[in-house]
């Protein structure tokens, strides 16, 4: 018997607020899944009453999302439980989806590892170039002396910003032309 089937206990009911708290999701999330037809609580007036079937379906939806499955994939898995080929077909389909997800994640892992290796190569080259340039200009590293001097425009911008700042850290309004004005 599957975990989902074991959790079914006839007669038990939950409100939307109780399920939202239990699964740490928003009421809007649950309503969204209801709008998509993934769960179908009973209506009593304006209240929603969730039964064990809805609770299990919500749990499966959230698990599928954590695994990176689309809502269409999740719908297929959930709907298979209620129709032929039933639980066996559902589990076989789930295994296929898990295998596909694993392949995708492993490809992403390889891409990330290749990106990190490329970053290491670029960093090593930049550090070597910086060391070569620092040695050529007579600067030594570590003390901040090897930082390039600010351009005249950068120095002017810094002094302009300083002139318009207040002791409380707020900027004074500029009295000159708007930025970007010619």
Backbone as ProteinMPNN parsed JSONL, in Angstrom:
{"seq_chain_A": "XXXXXXXXXXXXXXXXXXXXXXXXXXXXXXXXXXXXXXXXXXXXXXXXXXXXXXXXXXXXXXXXXXXXXXXXXXXXXXXXXXXXXXXXXXXXXXXXXXXXXXXXXXXXXXXXXXXXXXXXXXXXXXXXXXXXXXXXXXXXXXXXXXXXXXXXXXXXXXXXXXXXXXXXXXXXXXXXXXXXXX", "coords_chain_A": {"N_chain_A": [[0.844, -1.177, 0.0], [0.569, 2.231, -0.844], [2.135, 5.254, 0.402], [0.373, 7.365, 0.205], [-2.137, 6.077, 0.147], [-2.148, 4.963, 2.67], [-2.491, 7.167, 4.271], [-5.094, 7.907, 3.988], [-7.953, 8.461, 5.706], [-11.141, 7.871, 6.344], [-13.723, 10.271, 6.904], [-12.245, 12.206, 8.268], [-11.63, 15.715, 8.371], [-10.512, 18.891, 7.136], [-9.915, 22.405, 7.375], [-9.236, 25.058, 5.043], [-7.42, 26.781, 6.175], [-6.225, 25.209, 8.154], [-4.903, 23.256, 6.589], [-3.164, 24.902, 5.147], [-1.527, 25.849, 7.203], [-0.449, 23.407, 8.132], [1.056, 22.501, 5.912], [2.644, 24.628, 5.414], [2.047, 26.625, 3.459], [0.499, 29.21, 1.478], [-2.906, 30.419, 1.696], [-3.73, 31.224, -0.75], [-2.155, 29.671, -2.459], [-3.27, 27.124, -2.108], [-5.853, 27.635, -3.032], [-5.235, 28.186, -5.681], [-4.345, 25.668, -6.635], [-6.764, 24.397, -6.358], [-8.304, 25.833, -8.217], [-7.083, 24.939, -10.532], [-7.989, 22.409, -10.581], [-6.65, 20.386, -9.315], [-7.048, 19.719, -6.707], [-10.111, 19.16, -4.984], [-12.043, 20.414, -2.907], [-14.882, 19.951, -0.741], [-17.756, 22.039, -0.723], [-19.23, 24.015, 1.721], [-21.519, 26.142, 2.075], [-19.851, 29.132, 2.085], [-17.501, 28.081, 2.839], [-14.641, 25.945, 2.525], [-14.222, 22.492, 2.672], [-11.914, 20.148, 3.34], [-11.109, 16.856, 2.613], [-9.577, 13.665, 3.41], [-8.589, 12.689, 0.943], [-8.117, 15.069, -0.526], [-6.172, 16.218, 1.078], [-4.047, 14.377, 0.839], [-3.588, 14.59, -1.904], [-2.771, 17.28, -2.038], [-0.407, 17.114, -0.58], [1.074, 15.44, -2.303], [1.215, 17.099, -4.551], [2.771, 19.235, -3.584], [5.131, 17.875, -2.964], [5.879, 17.007, -5.517], [6.362, 19.506, -6.707], [8.571, 20.35, -5.203], [10.398, 18.536, -6.189], [10.773, 19.542, -8.656], [8.927, 19.15, -10.65], [6.55, 19.808, -13.259], [3.257, 21.292, -13.119], [1.536, 19.977, -14.838], [2.772, 17.473, -15.116], [2.549, 16.594, -12.498], [-0.229, 16.522, -12.269], [-0.807, 14.402, -14.03], [0.343, 12.225, -12.689], [-1.116, 12.214, -10.27], [-3.746, 11.906, -11.217], [-3.576, 9.392, -12.347], [-3.723, 7.676, -10.235], [-6.382, 7.456, -9.609], [-7.507, 6.321, -11.869], [-7.366, 3.724, -14.448], [-4.052, 2.852, -15.294], [-4.036, 2.654, -12.541], [-2.535, 2.448, -9.267], [-0.106, 1.056, -9.783], [0.563, 1.858, -12.402], [0.778, 4.58, -11.91], [2.992, 4.666, -10.199], [4.978, 3.625, -11.885], [5.05, 5.595, -13.894], [5.826, 7.746, -12.305], [8.422, 6.91, -11.596], [9.64, 7.09, -14.127], [9.467, 9.858, -14.523], [11.033, 10.754, -12.401], [13.524, 9.7, -13.138], [13.966, 11.201, -15.488], [14.081, 13.763, -14.382], [16.344, 13.484, -12.78], [18.349, 13.131, -14.734], [18.242, 15.652, -15.944], [19.002, 17.315, -13.759], [21.593, 16.34, -13.265], [22.843, 17.094, -15.641], [22.683, 19.856, -15.345], [24.313, 20.101, -13.105], [26.798, 19.36, -14.203], [27.086, 21.505, -16.0], [27.288, 23.639, -14.189], [29.648, 22.923, -12.84], [31.467, 23.101, -14.984], [31.247, 25.841, -15.489], [32.257, 26.874, -13.095], [34.897, 25.958, -13.272], [35.743, 27.432, -15.504], [35.509, 30.016, -14.44], [37.55, 29.814, -12.513], [39.782, 29.579, -14.228], [39.712, 32.076, -15.568], [39.963, 33.796, -13.382], [42.543, 33.096, -12.472], [44.08, 33.948, -14.669], [43.502, 36.712, -14.647], [44.556, 37.409, -12.168], [47.256, 36.807, -12.618], [47.814, 38.625, -14.689], [47.365, 41.009, -13.302], [49.371, 40.821, -11.338], [51.594, 40.892, -13.0], [51.305, 43.457, -14.154], [51.362, 45.017, -11.835], [53.938, 44.544, -10.936], [55.389, 45.722, -13.002], [54.772, 48.424, -12.753], [55.782, 49.033, -10.362], [54.273, 48.824, -8.069], [53.24, 47.321, -4.981], [51.451, 44.524, -3.7], [48.493, 44.19, -1.587], [48.399, 46.38, 0.246], [46.651, 48.173, -0.73], [47.772, 50.016, -2.296], [48.067, 49.255, -4.894], [45.778, 49.781, -6.206], [44.064, 51.203, -8.962], [44.296, 54.685, -9.762], [41.684, 57.029, -9.266], [39.71, 58.193, -11.967], [39.622, 61.529, -13.37], [36.929, 62.223, -13.781], [35.632, 60.444, -12.064], [36.647, 61.278, -9.585], [35.601, 63.867, -9.529], [32.861, 63.273, -9.453], [32.74, 61.988, -6.977], [33.444, 64.105, -5.232], [31.365, 65.845, -5.804], [29.162, 64.383, -4.874], [29.866, 64.301, -2.181], [29.696, 66.994, -1.54], [26.997, 67.38, -1.572], [26.013, 65.901, 0.491], [24.647, 65.273, 3.73], [25.293, 65.474, 7.284], [23.68, 63.519, 8.453], [23.603, 61.544, 6.609], [21.791, 61.732, 4.587], [21.012, 62.95, 1.277], [21.421, 66.277, 0.046], [19.128, 68.267, -1.816], [19.907, 68.823, -5.228], [20.943, 71.869, -6.698], [21.605, 72.479, -9.182], [21.628, 71.753, -12.711], [19.371, 69.186, -13.859], [20.316, 65.708, -13.652], [22.009, 64.434, -16.454], [21.248, 66.467, -18.091], [22.078, 68.701, -20.716]], "CA_chain_A": [[0.0, 0.0, 0.0], [1.383, 3.432, -0.951], [2.067, 6.211, 1.511], [-0.85, 8.143, 0.028], [-3.282, 5.26, 0.537], [-2.093, 4.759, 4.113], [-2.915, 8.382, 4.959], [-6.529, 8.11, 3.837], [-8.772, 8.042, 6.837], [-12.468, 8.408, 6.069], [-14.366, 11.05, 7.947], [-11.426, 13.306, 8.749], [-11.817, 16.928, 7.583], [-9.65, 20.024, 7.45], [-10.241, 23.68, 6.73], [-8.137, 25.548, 4.213], [-6.442, 27.377, 7.092], [-5.486, 24.11, 8.804], [-3.972, 22.666, 5.604], [-2.126, 25.902, 4.858], [-0.592, 25.83, 8.331], [0.24, 22.115, 8.175], [2.014, 22.359, 4.818], [3.388, 25.882, 5.325], [1.757, 27.288, 2.195], [-0.513, 30.25, 1.637], [-4.271, 30.079, 1.297], [-3.776, 31.476, -2.193], [-1.571, 28.5, -3.121], [-4.27, 26.051, -2.085], [-6.93, 28.034, -3.947], [-4.691, 28.039, -7.032], [-4.416, 24.249, -6.974], [-8.187, 24.097, -6.509], [-8.72, 26.409, -9.504], [-6.551, 24.08, -11.589], [-8.653, 21.115, -10.498], [-5.767, 19.383, -8.723], [-7.755, 19.316, -5.496], [-11.513, 19.575, -5.112], [-12.704, 20.334, -1.601], [-16.338, 20.082, -0.669], [-18.174, 23.386, -0.324], [-20.341, 24.149, 2.672], [-21.718, 27.593, 2.055], [-18.655, 29.769, 1.53], [-16.328, 27.4, 3.394], [-14.108, 24.757, 1.88], [-13.954, 21.386, 3.594], [-10.976, 19.237, 2.701], [-11.119, 15.484, 3.123], [-8.273, 12.989, 3.341], [-8.151, 12.61, -0.454], [-7.561, 16.374, -0.888], [-4.941, 16.407, 1.849], [-3.015, 13.544, 0.215], [-3.288, 15.192, -3.204], [-1.982, 18.49, -1.775], [0.927, 16.66, -0.186], [1.748, 14.965, -3.512], [1.48, 18.272, -5.388], [3.896, 19.972, -3.006], [6.318, 17.039, -3.125], [6.233, 17.096, -6.93], [6.947, 20.838, -6.95], [9.926, 20.34, -4.615], [11.242, 17.743, -7.09], [10.928, 20.28, -9.896], [7.973, 18.703, -11.661], [5.545, 20.779, -13.682], [1.918, 20.967, -12.625], [0.961, 18.973, -15.749], [3.338, 16.17, -14.732], [1.942, 16.243, -11.21], [-1.624, 16.162, -12.549], [-0.806, 13.063, -14.631], [0.63, 11.252, -11.63], [-2.239, 12.175, -9.334], [-4.929, 11.363, -11.888], [-3.377, 7.968, -12.61], [-4.085, 6.911, -9.047], [-7.829, 7.23, -9.623], [-7.934, 5.649, -13.103], [-6.479, 2.656, -14.923], [-3.677, 1.582, -14.694], [-4.059, 2.683, -11.081], [-1.341, 2.749, -8.481], [1.085, 0.518, -10.449], [0.874, 2.778, -13.498], [1.194, 5.836, -11.296], [4.358, 4.509, -9.688], [5.88, 3.48, -13.031], [5.175, 6.926, -14.489], [6.614, 8.546, -11.376], [9.822, 6.512, -11.777], [10.104, 7.677, -15.377], [9.634, 11.296, -14.296], [12.183, 10.937, -11.512], [14.72, 9.468, -13.955], [14.147, 12.363, -16.361], [14.504, 14.887, -13.532], [17.716, 13.206, -12.372], [19.192, 13.41, -15.891], [18.278, 17.107, -16.073], [19.798, 17.888, -12.667], [22.994, 15.972, -13.477], [23.345, 17.965, -16.714], [22.876, 21.182, -14.736], [25.493, 20.011, -12.235], [27.969, 19.421, -15.086], [27.189, 22.879, -16.486], [27.78, 24.466, -13.082], [31.052, 22.58, -12.62], [32.232, 23.692, -16.083], [31.262, 27.288, -15.267], [33.197, 27.147, -11.999], [36.253, 25.767, -13.801], [36.021, 28.587, -16.354], [35.763, 31.133, -13.521], [38.891, 29.609, -11.944], [40.778, 29.904, -15.266], [39.708, 33.526, -15.788], [40.516, 34.426, -12.181], [43.992, 32.882, -12.472], [44.651, 34.824, -15.693], [43.401, 38.098, -14.181], [45.538, 37.592, -11.087], [48.589, 36.827, -13.241], [47.939, 39.914, -15.378], [47.467, 42.037, -12.271], [50.705, 40.706, -10.744], [52.552, 41.363, -14.009], [51.168, 44.91, -14.252], [51.796, 45.609, -10.568], [55.398, 44.456, -10.925], [55.908, 46.633, -14.014], [54.609, 49.816, -12.325], [56.462, 49.206, -9.092], [53.363, 48.712, -6.924], [53.216, 46.046, -4.268], [50.073, 44.155, -3.382], [48.076, 43.999, -0.213], [48.166, 47.566, 1.054], [45.723, 49.068, -1.379], [48.518, 50.908, -3.172], [48.004, 48.793, -6.267], [44.504, 50.145, -6.809], [44.23, 52.278, -9.927], [43.849, 55.988, -9.315], [40.385, 57.385, -9.807], [39.751, 59.112, -13.103], [39.148, 62.862, -12.978], [35.463, 62.234, -13.727], [35.236, 59.735, -10.849], [36.973, 62.154, -8.457], [34.638, 64.953, -9.542], [31.584, 62.724, -9.009], [32.828, 61.752, -5.53], [33.405, 65.375, -4.504], [30.012, 66.364, -5.986], [28.304, 63.649, -3.941], [30.223, 64.722, -0.833], [29.21, 68.355, -1.339], [25.555, 67.368, -1.408], [25.583, 65.007, 1.557], [24.451, 65.879, 5.037], [25.858, 64.626, 8.341], [22.809, 62.386, 8.775], [23.693, 60.569, 5.536], [20.824, 62.048, 3.529], [21.541, 63.869, 0.257], [20.723, 67.541, -0.139], [18.68, 68.409, -3.201], [20.842, 69.528, -6.097], [20.407, 73.128, -7.19], [22.062, 72.64, -10.557], [20.823, 71.109, -13.752], [19.054, 67.772, -13.612], [21.304, 64.794, -14.199], [21.842, 64.103, -17.855], [20.932, 67.659, -18.875], [23.252, 69.227, -21.449]], "C_chain_A": [[0.889, 1.24, 0.0], [1.208, 4.319, 0.278], [0.772, 7.003, 1.434], [-2.059, 7.357, 0.504], [-3.318, 5.06, 2.051], [-2.634, 5.969, 4.864], [-4.405, 8.632, 4.86], [-7.256, 7.582, 5.057], [-10.138, 8.691, 6.664], [-13.003, 9.213, 7.253], [-13.553, 12.22, 8.452], [-11.584, 14.501, 7.817], [-10.877, 18.013, 8.067], [-10.2, 21.262, 6.778], [-9.039, 24.089, 5.887], [-7.024, 26.132, 5.092], [-5.594, 26.3, 7.768], [-4.481, 23.479, 7.831], [-2.84, 23.63, 5.276], [-1.083, 25.907, 5.968], [0.213, 24.533, 8.358], [1.342, 22.018, 7.124], [2.835, 23.624, 4.572], [3.272, 26.499, 3.929], [0.692, 28.341, 2.447], [-1.883, 29.727, 1.232], [-4.4, 30.225, -0.225], [-3.213, 30.287, -2.976], [-2.595, 27.372, -3.195], [-5.42, 26.382, -3.039], [-6.488, 27.887, -5.403], [-4.772, 26.585, -7.479], [-5.87, 23.809, -7.137], [-8.689, 24.615, -7.86], [-8.242, 25.564, -10.676], [-7.207, 22.699, -11.594], [-7.786, 20.018, -9.918], [-6.325, 18.871, -7.398], [-9.187, 19.829, -5.635], [-12.229, 19.419, -3.774], [-14.216, 20.47, -1.74], [-16.644, 21.514, -0.241], [-19.344, 23.287, 0.633], [-20.575, 25.643, 2.835], [-20.514, 28.225, 1.379], [-17.369, 29.096, 2.001], [-15.92, 26.209, 2.535], [-13.837, 23.712, 2.953], [-13.105, 20.371, 2.836], [-11.018, 17.887, 3.393], [-9.728, 14.883, 2.935], [-7.727, 12.941, 1.921], [-7.499, 13.929, -0.886], [-6.235, 16.627, -0.177], [-3.793, 15.624, 1.226], [-2.608, 14.147, -1.121], [-2.444, 16.453, -3.02], [-0.553, 18.118, -1.409], [1.722, 16.187, -1.403], [2.095, 16.117, -4.454], [2.724, 18.99, -4.881], [5.202, 19.184, -3.121], [6.807, 17.107, -4.579], [6.88, 18.426, -7.265], [8.364, 20.906, -6.394], [10.901, 19.577, -5.499], [11.413, 18.405, -8.448], [9.985, 19.864, -11.001], [7.01, 19.829, -12.015], [4.198, 20.36, -13.124], [1.232, 19.956, -13.539], [1.478, 17.576, -15.418], [2.705, 15.677, -13.431], [0.493, 15.8, -11.417], [-1.706, 14.739, -13.106], [-0.612, 12.0, -13.561], [-0.559, 11.102, -10.688], [-3.46, 11.524, -9.974], [-4.795, 9.875, -12.168], [-3.794, 7.112, -11.424], [-5.558, 6.528, -9.085], [-8.303, 6.413, -10.825], [-6.984, 4.507, -13.43], [-5.219, 3.327, -15.471], [-3.529, 1.626, -13.181], [-2.707, 2.962, -10.47], [-0.066, 2.241, -9.144], [1.515, 1.448, -11.575], [1.38, 4.111, -12.984], [2.652, 5.754, -10.849], [5.366, 4.346, -10.825], [6.114, 4.836, -13.7], [6.039, 7.824, -13.599], [8.096, 8.199, -11.494], [10.409, 7.102, -13.053], [10.367, 9.175, -15.204], [10.835, 11.587, -13.396], [13.489, 10.716, -12.27], [15.01, 10.666, -14.851], [14.635, 13.569, -15.559], [15.951, 14.722, -13.1], [18.692, 13.536, -13.511], [19.352, 14.922, -16.068], [19.165, 17.74, -14.998], [21.279, 17.544, -12.811], [23.609, 16.809, -14.589], [23.593, 19.372, -16.173], [24.107, 21.199, -13.842], [26.768, 20.1, -13.073], [28.178, 20.834, -15.609], [27.755, 23.801, -15.41], [29.259, 24.194, -12.835], [31.931, 23.167, -13.718], [32.333, 25.204, -15.929], [32.242, 27.663, -14.161], [34.647, 26.977, -12.458], [36.655, 26.943, -14.679], [36.299, 29.819, -15.502], [37.151, 31.021, -12.9], [39.972, 29.988, -12.951], [40.86, 31.413, -15.484], [40.314, 34.236, -14.589], [42.034, 34.285, -12.147], [44.667, 33.799, -13.49], [44.628, 36.281, -15.23], [44.406, 38.355, -13.073], [46.962, 37.653, -11.643], [48.822, 38.15, -13.956], [48.112, 41.046, -14.377], [48.849, 42.011, -11.625], [51.759, 41.234, -11.716], [52.498, 42.881, -14.098], [51.64, 45.608, -12.982], [53.308, 45.602, -10.473], [56.02, 45.46, -11.874], [55.821, 48.075, -13.543], [55.231, 50.067, -10.963], [55.547, 49.135, -7.885], [53.508, 47.355, -6.267], [51.79, 45.767, -3.859], [49.788, 44.189, -1.913], [47.746, 45.254, 0.543], [47.164, 48.511, 0.432], [46.419, 50.02, -2.321], [48.389, 50.506, -4.63], [46.661, 49.093, -6.917], [44.736, 51.255, -7.818], [43.698, 53.585, -9.354], [42.519, 56.304, -9.975], [40.554, 58.35, -10.962], [39.29, 60.479, -12.639], [37.618, 62.918, -12.884], [34.975, 61.564, -12.451], [35.494, 60.611, -9.628], [35.971, 63.29, -8.358], [33.281, 64.469, -9.033], [31.597, 62.484, -7.502], [32.734, 63.055, -4.763], [32.029, 66.018, -4.648], [29.062, 65.69, -5.01], [28.582, 64.086, -2.51], [29.659, 66.112, -0.544], [27.711, 68.386, -1.084], [25.089, 66.435, -0.307], [25.477, 65.77, 2.862], [25.044, 64.965, 6.094], [24.99, 63.417, 8.672], [22.779, 61.346, 7.659], [22.723, 60.815, 4.4], [21.472, 63.012, 2.535], [20.722, 65.147, 0.241], [20.234, 67.601, -1.578], [19.676, 69.224, -4.004], [20.178, 70.804, -6.59], [20.789, 73.358, -8.641], [21.1, 72.003, -11.534], [20.498, 69.678, -13.36], [20.116, 66.886, -14.235], [20.976, 64.48, -15.637], [21.505, 65.302, -18.702], [22.195, 68.2, -19.505], [23.445, 70.681, -21.161]], "O_chain_A": [[1.858, 1.304, 0.756], [0.278, 4.159, 1.069], [0.144, 7.283, 2.455], [-2.92, 7.905, 1.193], [-4.394, 4.994, 2.645], [-3.173, 5.83, 5.962], [-4.935, 9.482, 5.576], [-7.175, 6.399, 5.386], [-10.283, 9.904, 6.816], [-12.772, 8.887, 8.417], [-14.121, 13.154, 9.019], [-11.663, 14.327, 6.6], [-10.496, 18.058, 9.236], [-10.866, 21.183, 5.745], [-7.955, 23.52, 6.017], [-5.839, 25.992, 4.786], [-4.385, 26.467, 7.932], [-3.342, 23.202, 8.207], [-1.687, 23.217, 5.143], [0.116, 25.964, 5.694], [1.423, 24.558, 8.582], [2.431, 21.515, 7.403], [3.627, 23.682, 3.631], [4.275, 26.849, 3.305], [0.06, 28.359, 3.503], [-2.003, 28.728, 0.522], [-5.09, 29.448, -0.884], [-3.735, 29.936, -4.034], [-2.757, 26.743, -4.241], [-5.902, 25.513, -3.764], [-7.285, 27.504, -6.259], [-5.222, 26.304, -8.59], [-6.171, 22.946, -7.962], [-9.415, 23.914, -8.564], [-8.919, 25.481, -11.7], [-6.995, 21.914, -12.517], [-8.134, 18.84, -10.011], [-6.094, 17.722, -7.021], [-9.435, 20.818, -6.325], [-12.926, 18.433, -3.536], [-14.737, 21.021, -2.71], [-15.883, 22.124, 0.51], [-20.315, 22.571, 0.389], [-19.914, 26.312, 3.629], [-20.191, 27.897, 0.237], [-16.274, 29.497, 1.606], [-16.754, 25.558, 1.905], [-13.288, 24.02, 4.011], [-13.53, 19.814, 1.824], [-10.967, 17.803, 4.62], [-8.83, 15.512, 2.376], [-6.529, 13.133, 1.714], [-6.453, 13.918, -1.535], [-5.3, 17.179, -0.757], [-2.685, 16.146, 1.097], [-1.42, 14.211, -1.439], [-1.495, 16.671, -3.774], [0.398, 18.742, -1.879], [2.907, 16.495, -1.526], [3.153, 16.108, -5.083], [3.623, 19.313, -5.657], [6.261, 19.769, -3.35], [8.003, 17.248, -4.832], [7.846, 18.471, -8.027], [9.259, 21.456, -7.036], [12.083, 19.914, -5.563], [12.127, 17.882, -9.304], [10.213, 20.186, -12.167], [6.695, 20.685, -11.188], [4.015, 19.216, -12.708], [0.425, 19.155, -13.068], [0.717, 16.608, -15.435], [2.374, 14.5, -13.289], [0.043, 14.825, -10.816], [-2.57, 13.961, -12.704], [-1.323, 10.996, -13.535], [-0.956, 9.986, -10.352], [-4.128, 10.695, -9.356], [-5.8, 9.166, -12.222], [-4.175, 5.953, -11.593], [-5.944, 5.44, -8.66], [-9.405, 5.865, -10.793], [-5.945, 4.335, -12.791], [-5.367, 4.37, -16.107], [-2.946, 0.712, -12.597], [-1.853, 3.618, -11.064], [0.962, 2.915, -9.082], [2.692, 1.786, -11.692], [2.3, 4.7, -13.552], [3.44, 6.667, -11.096], [6.479, 4.865, -10.747], [7.248, 5.181, -14.031], [6.883, 8.571, -14.095], [8.94, 9.095, -11.492], [11.551, 7.562, -13.057], [11.375, 9.692, -15.684], [11.562, 12.556, -13.614], [14.453, 11.454, -12.073], [16.157, 11.098, -14.966], [15.506, 14.308, -16.015], [16.704, 15.695, -13.055], [19.735, 14.147, -13.28], [20.455, 15.413, -16.312], [19.986, 18.605, -15.301], [22.134, 18.377, -12.508], [24.774, 17.196, -14.497], [24.595, 20.003, -16.507], [24.854, 22.178, -13.817], [27.704, 20.815, -12.716], [29.31, 21.317, -15.661], [28.605, 24.645, -15.694], [30.039, 25.127, -12.643], [33.016, 23.675, -13.436], [33.381, 25.788, -16.204], [32.969, 28.65, -14.275], [35.519, 27.758, -12.078], [37.794, 27.405, -14.606], [37.217, 30.584, -15.798], [37.855, 32.023, -12.772], [40.958, 30.633, -12.597], [41.955, 31.969, -15.574], [41.094, 35.174, -14.753], [42.738, 35.244, -11.83], [45.719, 34.369, -13.201], [45.61, 37.003, -15.398], [45.042, 39.409, -13.044], [47.775, 38.456, -11.188], [49.899, 38.735, -13.846], [48.925, 41.945, -14.592], [49.439, 43.065, -11.389], [52.694, 41.929, -11.318], [53.544, 43.531, -14.117], [52.251, 46.675, -13.049], [53.901, 46.56, -9.977], [57.084, 46.002, -11.578], [56.687, 48.883, -13.88], [55.208, 51.193, -10.465], [56.005, 49.368, -6.766], [53.855, 46.367, -6.915], [51.0, 46.696, -3.689], [50.699, 44.213, -1.085], [46.883, 45.218, 1.42], [46.856, 49.553, 1.012], [45.767, 50.752, -3.066], [48.583, 51.338, -5.517], [46.427, 48.701, -8.06], [45.526, 52.163, -7.56], [42.761, 53.587, -8.556], [42.261, 55.893, -11.106], [41.429, 59.216, -10.943], [38.625, 60.583, -11.608], [37.076, 63.588, -12.005], [34.028, 62.035, -11.82], [34.655, 60.682, -8.73], [35.534, 63.65, -7.265], [32.62, 65.173, -8.269], [30.604, 62.737, -6.82], [32.032, 63.129, -3.755], [31.561, 66.673, -3.716], [28.241, 66.36, -4.384], [27.657, 64.229, -1.711], [29.199, 66.379, 0.566], [27.208, 69.313, -0.451], [23.889, 66.195, -0.176], [26.142, 66.787, 3.061], [25.278, 63.788, 5.822], [25.505, 62.395, 9.125], [22.025, 60.376, 7.736], [22.82, 60.173, 3.355], [22.358, 63.787, 2.893], [19.502, 65.124, 0.399], [20.87, 67.039, -2.469], [20.226, 70.207, -3.507], [18.978, 70.814, -6.868], [20.343, 74.325, -9.259], [19.933, 71.751, -11.231], [21.248, 69.036, -12.624], [20.744, 67.26, -15.226], [19.815, 64.285, -15.997], [21.473, 65.188, -19.927], [23.265, 68.163, -18.897], [24.375, 71.296, -21.682]]}, "name": "protein", "num_of_chains": 1, "seq": "XXXXXXXXXXXXXXXXXXXXXXXXXXXXXXXXXXXXXXXXXXXXXXXXXXXXXXXXXXXXXXXXXXXXXXXXXXXXXXXXXXXXXXXXXXXXXXXXXXXXXXXXXXXXXXXXXXXXXXXXXXXXXXXXXXXXXXXXXXXXXXXXXXXXXXXXXXXXXXXXXXXXXXXXXXXXXXXXXXXXXX"}
